[in-house]
Amino acid sequence: MTLILRKKRLGKKIIIGVLSFAAVIAMVFVVYISYGSGVRKNYVIDHLESKGYSQSQMHEIKTKYSFLSLLYGYQPWTASVEFADELGIIYYYNFNSKMGVSQGSFSGDDLVYRILEKEELLERLKHLER
């Protein structure tokens, strides 16, 4: 009888240990993503200020971490910026240890893109880095 009780206690201790380990790992990821998000946002602000923009011109900056990057081998962090004078068009930025911050792509109202010629579209995209 005491052997059965010991096995049950050991089983409970193992389950508690595994759950505690999983909770610690989850907390580490939350702290890493929270801290990393703020750091990357500052990198984007510094990059845009070096291009001549002020923070008042930046309507919204969001950073994102992708866990799939661990499987596919691409950069895990991206940022999106929407400028105050160009609402509805979002510019995406990548982070690279060698190159720093670089603009990757943009998105916006698909209907506008379909009706504009390439030259008109490039003129309309005020913040496209060329």
C-alpha positions as CSV (number, residue, x, y, z in Angstrom):
1,M,0.0,0.0,0.0
2,T,2.8,2.5,0.8
3,L,4.5,1.6,-2.4
4,I,1.4,2.7,-4.4
5,L,1.2,6.0,-2.4
6,R,4.9,6.7,-3.1
7,K,4.3,6.1,-6.8
8,K,1.4,8.5,-6.8
9,R,3.4,11.1,-5.0
10,L,6.3,10.7,-7.4
11,G,3.9,11.0,-10.3
12,K,2.4,14.2,-8.9
13,K,5.9,15.6,-8.3
14,I,6.9,14.8,-11.9
15,I,3.7,16.5,-13.3
16,I,4.3,19.5,-11.1
17,G,7.9,19.7,-12.2
18,V,7.0,19.5,-15.9
19,L,4.3,22.1,-15.6
20,S,6.6,24.4,-13.6
21,F,9.3,24.1,-16.3
22,A,6.8,24.8,-19.0
23,A,5.5,27.9,-17.1
24,V,9.1,29.2,-16.7
25,I,9.8,28.7,-20.4
26,A,6.5,30.5,-21.3
27,M,7.4,33.4,-19.0
28,V,10.9,33.7,-20.6
29,F,9.3,33.9,-24.0
30,V,6.9,36.6,-22.9
31,V,9.7,38.7,-21.4
32,Y,11.9,38.2,-24.5
33,I,9.2,39.2,-26.9
34,S,8.1,42.2,-24.8
35,Y,11.6,43.5,-24.4
36,G,12.6,42.6,-28.0
37,S,9.6,44.4,-29.3
38,G,10.5,47.6,-27.6
39,V,14.1,47.4,-28.7
40,R,13.1,46.8,-32.4
41,K,10.6,49.6,-32.3
42,N,13.4,51.9,-31.2
43,Y,15.6,50.6,-34.0
44,V,12.9,51.5,-36.6
45,I,12.5,55.0,-35.0
46,D,16.3,55.5,-35.2
47,H,16.3,54.3,-38.8
48,L,13.5,56.6,-39.9
49,E,15.0,59.6,-38.0
50,S,18.2,58.9,-39.9
51,K,16.2,59.2,-43.1
52,G,14.9,62.6,-42.0
53,Y,11.5,61.7,-40.4
54,S,10.3,62.9,-37.1
55,Q,8.3,60.8,-34.6
56,S,5.2,63.0,-35.2
57,Q,5.2,61.8,-38.9
58,M,5.0,58.2,-37.7
59,H,1.3,57.4,-37.0
60,E,1.8,53.8,-35.8
61,I,4.7,51.4,-35.4
62,K,4.1,47.7,-34.7
63,T,6.7,45.0,-34.2
64,K,6.1,41.3,-34.6
65,Y,8.0,38.1,-33.7
66,S,7.3,34.9,-35.7
67,F,8.0,31.5,-34.2
68,L,7.8,30.0,-37.6
69,S,11.1,31.6,-38.4
70,L,12.8,29.0,-36.3
71,L,11.5,26.3,-38.7
72,Y,12.0,28.2,-42.0
73,G,15.2,30.1,-41.3
74,Y,14.1,33.7,-42.0
75,Q,14.4,36.8,-39.8
76,P,12.1,36.4,-36.8
77,W,11.4,40.1,-36.3
78,T,9.5,42.5,-38.6
79,A,8.0,45.9,-38.1
80,S,5.2,47.8,-39.8
81,V,4.9,51.5,-40.0
82,E,2.0,53.7,-41.0
83,F,2.8,57.3,-41.6
84,A,0.5,60.1,-40.6
85,D,0.4,61.7,-44.1
86,E,-0.2,58.3,-45.8
87,L,-2.8,56.5,-43.7
88,G,-3.9,53.1,-45.1
89,I,-0.5,52.3,-46.6
90,I,1.8,50.2,-44.4
91,Y,5.5,49.9,-44.9
92,Y,7.3,46.7,-43.6
93,Y,10.8,46.7,-42.2
94,N,13.1,43.8,-41.6
95,F,15.9,43.4,-39.1
96,N,19.3,42.0,-40.0
97,S,22.4,41.7,-37.9
98,K,24.6,42.8,-40.8
99,M,22.5,45.4,-42.5
100,G,20.4,46.7,-39.6
101,V,16.9,47.9,-40.4
102,S,15.8,47.8,-44.0
103,Q,12.5,48.4,-45.7
104,G,11.1,45.2,-47.2
105,S,7.7,45.9,-48.8
106,F,4.5,47.8,-48.5
107,S,0.8,47.1,-48.5
108,G,-2.4,49.1,-48.7
109,D,-5.7,49.5,-50.6
110,D,-5.6,47.0,-53.3
111,L,-8.2,48.9,-55.4
112,V,-5.8,51.9,-55.6
113,Y,-2.9,49.7,-56.7
114,R,-5.0,48.1,-59.5
115,I,-6.0,51.4,-61.2
116,L,-2.7,53.3,-60.9
117,E,0.1,52.9,-63.4
118,K,3.6,52.0,-62.0
119,E,4.9,55.6,-62.2
120,E,1.8,57.0,-60.5
121,L,2.0,54.4,-57.8
122,L,5.7,55.2,-57.1
123,E,4.8,58.9,-56.9
124,R,2.0,58.2,-54.5
125,L,4.2,56.1,-52.1
126,K,5.9,59.0,-50.4
127,H,7.9,56.9,-47.9
128,L,9.2,54.2,-50.2
129,E,12.9,53.8,-49.8
130,R,14.7,53.6,-53.1
